[in-house]
Amino acid sequence: MKLTDRQEEILEIVIENQPITGDEIANCLSISRATIRPDLTILTMLGYLGARPKVGYFYKGDPLLKSCSNQFKSILVRDNMSMPIVLDQNSSIYDGVVTIFLENIGTIFITNNGFLAGCVSRKDLLRTTIGKIDLEKTPLSVIMTRMPNIVTISPLESMYEAARKINDHHIDALPVCEKDKGKFKVIGRVTKTNITRLVMELGGDENDEE
Ligand code: ADP
């Protein structure tokens, strides 16, 4: 439901002056208390405003945003992840560069005996071109970011949690992992692209072009 200009104005007044009584809001708008009564009822019923007797109105937040955020928190990684691209830690840096291009990805997860051992990003690979490393002879294990420093996510965690981890750690991708006797089996990946796609799905409608 779209708010009227006056309702928007009331919200601004409450945000700046809360807690504030109905009479005070009416004064700010230079209109009578009776005129804004229906607006206050609507804003309270929709969840924008709370009211405490003898104290006044206060702002509770945008209910649309809250329902979006609850929806985002209920969407699981399991249903939005991509296939993981994995190389063994003994593969060469050269193989890593080729894989990044062939698979069109930004991060490779590295395993040792099938379990997560580290990861290598585009810039990790680019950095090796500055030195004098033999790209075909040097294994990825030499340049990878190692466990236990890898930030992982479980398939049953939410996409909100994935977005939070990616943002907090300033990284592009998370390996989706299942724990097996204290080790991590990589079963998927969540990247900034998965999150962008999800936001597009949530925000779009059937008229949007593909
Ligand atoms: P780029 O380095 O190409 O910008 P990222 O921002 O994803 O890509 O990576 C930054 C650094 O963080 C790199 O050194 C990379 O090895 C490391 N990294 C990437 N993903 C993770 C992760 N899930 N957990 C821990 N470190 C990571």
Boltz pocket constraint, residues with backbone or C-beta under 6 A from the ligand:
constraints:
  - pocket:
      binder: B
      contacts: [[A, 106], [A, 107], [A, 119], [A, 120], [A, 121], [A, 122], [A, 123], [A, 124], [A, 143], [A, 144], [A, 145], [A, 149], [A, 150], [A, 151], [A, 152], [A, 169], [A, 170], [A, 171], [A, 172], [A, 173], [A, 174], [A, 175]]
      max_distance: 6.0
